[in-house]
């Protein structure tokens, strides 16, 4: 949107700006940080046409606007909230607001409409609309200055020192409003001395000193990178602002929150695949011996297969080991496959029970420590930092999820907001009050929250930037819908199962095209679900896992029933950790319909590609009087799509299903929001063909 190239400015013979290069993209918040006299306000005045630059070029949306007068800059979409507020004290709040749109020559109705929008964003100004601006508090005057600028409905809002001279609580309120403006799509150039505040509220930042840009980059990197913090922010505090370069120049309120946690790294130290494989072999040998010596069940299985721990000499020997299944866990209830004495067990957890009888697992303290460590790794891979506030909307108690999400969050040093599932009103209230930046839930709960946020019109008032979800599969359309309704949040699919510690055993990276799994904690094989023979990398099959250091209940070639594939080679994100695709289906929930095997995810994929279709659907299987299988698919139209388009959409869906799955289905399109939402796992397959539970 804005491009500044080689900009210089003088006050008489004194040069204030030296060759400034700066860019701002649409919808971005950019911080310009520097001490008093660095040239920040001069740069803003050059942009607004209040000062004529002595050299360089300013381009707005591709057009040269250098030396354009202030009134025309307002008409082009810029507005300035100046340093020191500069409100007109002898005029009322309402009169001050009207001044902001004078260059636009608005009709009275439009002017009134915009003023009401300002009052809805700044309720305190509504209470004082007839009050003289000179009698307002400093915080209220700052709101008035921002409101006056917003009257012009700028595409680029310039904020000059919005926290100057304000008490900390008022500063919190002002920056909450800045966050809301950014969430609503306003592009912002934020000039601020308080570096910590500015960097936390922006996407990218420029550090200005003596009229020159001395550093630039992603705000999160500048704020969290230990070397950059030391160089430019240091460890200054209110009591000792001179402890940093910028602090010595007059900056205050620069603190290092949780300083030790800024430098934590939960990624493995392996540099090569050979190092990782050596670690895996050691772990495999330990696991087989530990299970053989600690569990009578494992000893019997290994003896029956003619295997003893001394025969494990390479990773290729893994295929010689017998498979473990959920039957082994259920047969040994309530402490299946336990391989340590009871006095070493510190906790039990159980599965959610969505696929049958609950599976209960026990843990040693080392198991919990390992789980906490690699869950923190998940947060690290998702870009969560100690500055984040993580709202945890998953179950607590015997299920693993809540504890895993919370322990990992606290380990990485972020603020945990442990709400648990359900209670949508409280979830929304906490998102607003705590300004949570990360939301953790099932995919269904995330969709439910996204739709509620949209319905209540609060998307621009929350601060969620990342959503970490797991426990169930989700379609591309569902992911996109969640992201859009959350205001553009970035989604991360996290994997795991109770048998394998719990959630957090892998997560998608910033490339969003794979799941990195923790190969230093467990091995993954992909087997053909029918023949149980290993499949080459890249082919879809059932994931089988073997733990490398799990004490209480080690797993040896455990059939997870999850269908995925190994992705060979290194990821573009740079991580050496191995990868598999997102979970496509389960080997035990395939729909067999008229001789065709159909995964629910195949329906996901087809519906995701049809514009005008929502993300929610149900598959109903039944048999008619002639004992022929019937498949009825109930699909929601997307929000705002009229019923008159049903015939057109039905034809396209039926055509694609016939073309791709080779079956014909009965289709029913329903209104958006008709199908039930849940904070738990949404049930999408209803198979009434088999009434006998043994079958």
N, C-alpha and C positions, 0 to 999 in steps of 0.2 A: 504493500500500500504506500509506504513512505520510503524514500531512498535519499539519503544525504551523502554527498560526495565532496570530499576535500573542502569542507566549509571552514572559512576563517571569518573572524569578526574583530573589530577594533573599537575602543572608546578613545577617540582622538588618536594619539600616537601609541597608546597602550593596546597591545594585542591580547584579546581574551580567549579566542578559540584558534587552534592550530590544526588545520587539515583534518577535520572531523569526518569520519565515514561511519554511517549508521543506517540500519535497515529495520523496518517493522512490517511484518506480514499481517494480513487481515485477520482479526479475531485474536491477536496476540497481545499479551501484556509485557512490555519491555521496561525494565528499570534502568534509570541513569543515576548511578551512585557516585557521590564524591563529597568532599568537605566544603566548607564555606569558601567561596572564591574560586572554586574549581571551574566554573563556567557553565554550570547546569542551567541556571535561569536565563543566561544569555542565549543559550542554544534554543530554549523554548521561545524566547522573544523573536529570534530570527525566524523560527517556523511560523509564528503568527503574523509576521510582517511588522512587528513593533520596533524592530531594529533591522536595518539593512545590512546584510553580510558584506564583507569586503572582498570575498572571493568564494568560489565553489558553487555548487548547484543543489537545489532542493526539488525533488520530483514527488508528485502526489498522483498515484494511480497512473503513472507513466507520463504525466504532463509536468513540464517545468513551471514551478510556482515561485521561483526565487524572486524576491523583492515585490511579491504581491501584497496589496494593502490588507489590513486586518479584516475589514468588512467582507471583502471577497473571500478571504480564507475561511470565514465562518460559513459563507454560502457554499464553499467547496467541501465543507464537512469537518473543519477543525474547530475546537472550542477549548478555551484555557480557563482553568481554575487557578488563579495566580497565587504566588507566595504571599503570605500575610492576609489572605482572604480578599482584601480590597472591596468589601461590601460598602454600600452607601448608607451610612448610619442614620441619616435624616429621612430615609425612605423606608416604607414598610417592607416586610418580607415579600409580599405579593408584588410590590412595585420593583423590587430588586430582581425578582424572577423574570418579570416582563422584559427587563433590559437585555436579558440573554438572547432574545430572539429578534431584537430590533432590526438587524441587517436582513432578516428573512422576510420582513413585512407580511407577517402571517395574518390571515383572517381571524376575527375575534373568536370564532368557534374553535378553530384549530389551536389558537393560543390558550384558550380555556382548557381544552382537552389535554394539552401538554402539561399545563400547570397541575391538573389533577393527577397526572402520572407522576409528577415530581412529588406531590404530597403523599401519594401511596408509597413511594420509595422512602420518603423522609417524613414519617408521621409527626415528628416534633415540629416541623415547619408548618404543618397544617394547624396545629394547636396555636401557632403564633403568627398566622398569616397576616393579621392586621397590626402586629407589633413592629415598632421601629427596629431596624436591623442593628442599630448601635446599642440596643439594650439586651441583645442576645449574648449567651455565653460563647467562649471561644469555639467549642465543639459545634454549637448551633450555627455560628457564623461560617465554619468550614463546610457544614452541610449546605448552607445557603449558597456559598460560592460554587460548590459542585452542582447544586440544583440549577443555578443560573446558567452554568455551562451546558448542562444537559437539556435546557429548554431549546437549544439549537439542534437537538437530536444529532450530535456529531458522529461521524464515522470514526474519527480519531479524537479521543479525549486526552488533553494534556493536563496533568496534575502536578503542580509545583509545590513541594513540601507540604503535603496535606496533614502531616502529624506535628508540624512545627508549633511548639508552645502548648501542646495539649497534654492533659494528664493521661497516664497509661490506660485507664479504663475507657476514656473517650477515644484514644488512639485505636484501641481494639475495635470500637464501634465503627470508626471511619474505615479501617481496613476490612472489616466485614462487608461494608458497603462496596468497597473496591472489588472484593472477590465476587460479589453479586453482579456487579456491572460486567466484569470479565466473563462470568458464566452466561450472561444474557447475550454475549456476542460483541460487546463494545470493545474496540481496539483502544488500548491505553498506553501512553508513554508516561511513566511514573518517575518523577524526579524526587529524590528523597535522600536526606543525610543518614537516616537510620538504616544502615546497610542490611542488618538482619531482617528487618521488617520488609524492606523493598525486595530483597531476594526471595523471601518466602512468598511474596504476593505476585511474583512475575514468572514468565516463561524463560526469557532471556535477559541478559543484563550487560551493561557497559559500565566500567569503572573509569571515572574521569578524574584527572589530577592536573592542575595547572594548565587547563585548556586543552589537554590531550587525552585520547583514549589509551589507557595503559593495560587494560585487560577486558576481555569480552567472552561470552559463552553462555551455556545453559545455566540458569540461575541455580538450579539444584546442584549442579557440579561445583559452581563457585562457592555455594554455601556449605557443601558437605565434604568436598575434597580437602583432606587434612593439610596438604602442602599449600593450596591456594588460601585456605582459611588462615594458615599461619602467616602467609605472606601479606594478605590484604585485610584480614579481619583480626587475626591473632586471638588472644584469650582475654580480650578487654572486658571490663565489667563497668557497672555504674561507678564503682569506687575507684577504678583505675582505667580510665578510658585511653590513657597514653600507652597501654600495653600493646597496641597495634598501630600499624602505619597510618590507617585512616583515623583511628582514635586519637593519635597524637596531633592530627590536624583538626581536631574539634568534634569528632563523632562521639556519640554516646549511645547507650543501650545496646552495645554489641556484646553478646554473651555467647559462650560456647555451652549449649545445653548438652548434658551427658557426655562430656568430652572424651572419656575412654571409649564410648560406644561408637564414636565417629570412625574409628580406625579398625573396627572389627571386620574380619573377613571369614565367611563360613564356607567358602569354596575350597575344594581340595587343592593340595599343593602339587599334584601330578602335572608334569609338563608334557609327557608323551604317553601314547597308548600302551607302550611296553611297561612303563612304570605302573599304570593302572592295572594291567593284567597280572603283574607280579603281586600286587596287593590283593587282587581278587583270588589268586591261587592260594595264598596264605590264609585268606578268610575262608575259602571253601574247605581247605584241609582242617582248619580249626572247627568249623561248623559240623562236619561229618563226625569228627572224633567226639566233640561235645555232645551231639545228639546220640551217638552210639553208646557213650558211657553214662549219659544222664537220663535217657528215656527208654523204658522197656519196649514201648511201641516201636520206636525207631530201630532199636536193636533187632527186634523180630523181623521188621521189614527189610533191613539191610542184610541180615543173615539169610533170609529167604531168597534174596537177589544174588547171594554169593559175593557180597561186597563187605570189606572191612576198611577202616580208615587208612590203613597203610597202602591200599591200592590206588588212592587218589594222588596222582603224581603230576597231572596237568589239567588245564581247564577242559580239555577234550574228554576227560573221564567223567564229566558231569552227566553225560547221557547214560552212563551205566547205572546211575542211582535210580531207585524206584520213585514213582510219582506219589505225591501226597494230595489228598482231596478233602473237600468239606466233610465227607463221611468220616474221615479220621478225626476231625475236630468234634463232630457231634457224638461220635461213639465214645469219645473220652470225656464228655461233659461231666463235671463243670471245669476241670483243669486239664484239657486235652494237650498231649504232646509236651507236658511240663518236663523240663530237663534240668531244673535246679531244685534244691531243697526249698520247702515252704518258707523257711525263715529268710530266704533271699527275695521272696516276692513282696513287692511294696504296693502293687495296685493291680486291679483287674479292669478290663474294658470289654465291651461286647459289641457285636455288629448291630446295625439298625433293624435287622430282622425283616428286610423287604423281600427276601427270596427264600424264606422258610424259617426253620427253628434257629434261634439266636446262637451265634458262635461266640464263646467266651474265651478271652486270652488273658494271660497274666504277664506281668512286667517286673524286671529287676530295676534297681535305680539306674544302672548303666543303660538299660534299654530306654528309660525315660530321658536320660541325659542325651543319648544319641538322637532320639526322636526330636527333642527340643532343638538340638544343633542343626539338624538338616531341615527342620521346619523354618528356622531362621534363614537358612539358605534359600528356601522358597521365597520368603519376603524379599531377600536381597536380590534375587533374580528378577523379581517383579518391580524392583526399583523403590521399594519401601525403605524409608530412612527413619532415624530417631525423631525427625521433625513431624512425622505423620501421626494421625489419630485414626486408629483402626477399630471400626465398629463391627463386632463379631455377632452375627445373627444366625449362628448354628447351634445345635443342641449341646447342652451340658449334661453331665451325669454319667451313666454307664456307657453311653456312646462316646467314641473317641474324639469327635470333631471339636467340640468347644475347648477342651483342654489343650489339644494340639495347636489350634489357632492362637489361643491366649499365651501359652508358654513360648511359642516361637516369636510372637509379637513382643513380649517382654524381653526376650533374649536379645533381639535386635535393637531394643531400646526405644521402640515406638510406644505411644500411649494406647493402652487397650481400653475399649469401651465394651465390656462383656454383656450385651443385651440378651443374647439367646434368641431362639426363633420366635416367629409369631408376633402378636401385638403391634400391628402396623402403625397405630397412632403413636405409640411410644417410639418406634423406630424412626418415624418421620420427625418427631419432636427432638430426638437425640441428634439426628443429622443436622437439624437447624441450630440447636443450642450448642452442641459440642463442635460443630463444623468439622465432622469426621471427613477425612480425606480418602480413606480406604474402607470399602464395604465388603464383608466376607459372608457368604451364604451359599445355599444351593442355587442352581440355575433357576428353578421355579420361584424361589423366594425373591431372587433378584428381579425377575420379570414382574412379579406381583408388586414389588416396591417401585419399580420403574413406572408402571402404569399408574400407581397411586400418586407418585411425585408429579407426573404429568397432569393427572386429573385435578390435583390441588394447586397446580400452577406455581410450584416452588423450585423448579429445576434451576433457576438462576439464583436461588438463595442458599443452596447447599454447596459443599466444597468437595464432593467426591470426585477424585481423579482416577481411581483404580478400583476395579471390582475383581475380587478373587473368589471364584466359585468352584464347586465340585460336587461330588456325590451322585451326579447323573449326567447323562449326555445332553447336549443341546445342539440345535441346528444353527446354521449360519444366520438364518433369518432371525432366530431368537436372540442370538448374540448381538446382531446389529440393532435390533429393536431395544434391547436393554441399554446398549451404549447410547443410542440416540435419545431415549427418554431420560437418561441420567445426565444429559447435557454433554455427551461426547466422552464419557469415561472409557478408560482402556481396560479390556477384560483379560483375565488370566485364568485359564483352566488348570486347577490343581488336582492331582491324582492321589490315590492311596486307598487302602482297605484295612479294616481292623486287624486282619491276620498279619499284615505287614506293617506293624506299628500303629497305623492309622492314616489320616490324611497327611499330605506333605511329602510323600515319597517321590514326587516329581511335579513339575510345573512347566507351563509354556513360557518361553522367553520373549524378549521384545520383538523377535521376528514373527511371532504368532503363527508359526507353521509347523510346530512340533511340540512334544513334551520332552524335556530333559529329565531323565531319571537318575537316581543317585547310585551309579555303578560302583561306588566305593562302599556301599552298604548292602547291595543285593545284586544278584545276577538275573538277567532276563533271557529266556528262550522263547521262541515262537514255534509252536507245534501245530500240526494239522489236527483239528479237533476230533476227526474220525479215526485216523491211523495212529495218532500220537507220535508221529515221526517229525523230526526237526525240519523247519522250512528255511530256505535261504533268506537273507536280508532283503527287505522290500516286499515280501509276500505276506498277505494277511493270514493270521492264524490266532490261536489261543495263547495268551501270555502265561508263561510258567515262571515262577520266581524262586530263587534260593537265597536265603539270607547269608551274610558273611560275618556278622558279629552279634546277632541277636541271642540273648542268653536264656531268658525264661522259656520261650517257645520258638526255637529255631524252625525255619521252614526249609524243607528239602524238596525241590522240584514241585512246588505247590501249584495246582491248577487254579488260576484265578477266575477262569471262564470269560475273561475280558478279551475281546477280539481287537487286535491292533497289528502293527508291523514295525520291525526295526528299520530305522532310517540310517543308512550307512553314511560315512563321511562326517566331516566337521560342520557345525552350524555356522552361519554367517555372523551370529552374535559373538563368536570367538571362544565359546566355552568348549572345553575338551570333554565334558560329560556326555555320555551316549544319549541317543534320542529314540523315541518311538512316536508313532502317530497318535492323535487323540483317539480315545476309545471309541470304536465304531459300533460295537454291539457286544452282546454276550453270547457265548456258544450255547447257553441253555435257554435263551429267550428268542431264538429264531422262530419266525412264523412260517409254518409249512402250509401253504394254501394251494390246493389243486396241483400238488406235485412240485410247486416252486418254493424254494427257500427265500424268505423275505426278511431282511433285518429292518426294524423300525427306523434305523438311521437312513435307509434307502428312501423311505417316505419323506423323512426330514429333507433330504437332498433335493428331491423333486419339488416339494412345496416351496422350498427356499428360492427356487429359480423362477417362480411364477409371480410376477408383479400383481399386487392387489390382494394377496393372500396374507393372512396373519400368521403368527408363529404357533398358535395352539391348534391341536387336532386330536381326534380319537379314532382308534381302529377297533371296530367291533366285528368279531368273527362268530358265525353261527352256522347251523345246518338246517336246510329246509326239510319238508316232509319226505323228499326223495333222498335224504341223507347227502345232499350235495352241499359242499362248503360255500358259504356266502361271506363276502367281505364288504362291510359298509364303512365308508370313510367320512367322518364328520369334520369339516374344516371351517375355521372362522375366516370371514372376509377381514381385510385390514381395516384399521380405524378410518372412518370417513368414506369407505367404498360402499356405494349404494347397492341395494338388493337387485336392481335392474341389470347389474353386470354379472349376476350369478350364472346365467346360461353360458355366457362367453368364458368365464373362468372355469366352470365345470367342464366344458369341452376341452380346454387346454390341459387341465389336470388329468382328465381321463385319457387323453391322447398320450401324454408323457408317461403315465403309469403303464399303459399298454405297450408303449414303445420300449421302455426301459426295463420293466419288470415282467412283461409278457403275460399279464393277467388283466382281467376286466373287473372293475369294482363298482359298487353302488355308491354314489357320491351325494352328500348333502352339505350345502353351504349355509352357514348360520351367521348371525350378526356378530360383530366384534364384541368381545366380552361375554359371550353366551356360555362358553365352556368354563368349568370351574378352575380357579387359581388356588394354589396352595403354597404355604411357606415351607412345605416338605417336598417330597418327590411327587410330581404330578403323575397320575396313572393315565397312560395313553393307550394301552392295549387291553381290550376286554374280550377274552376268548371263552365263549359259552358253548363250544363244541364238546369239551371234555368235562363232564360233571364229576367223574371219579378222580379224587385227588391223587390216588396212586398212579394213575395214568399220567 
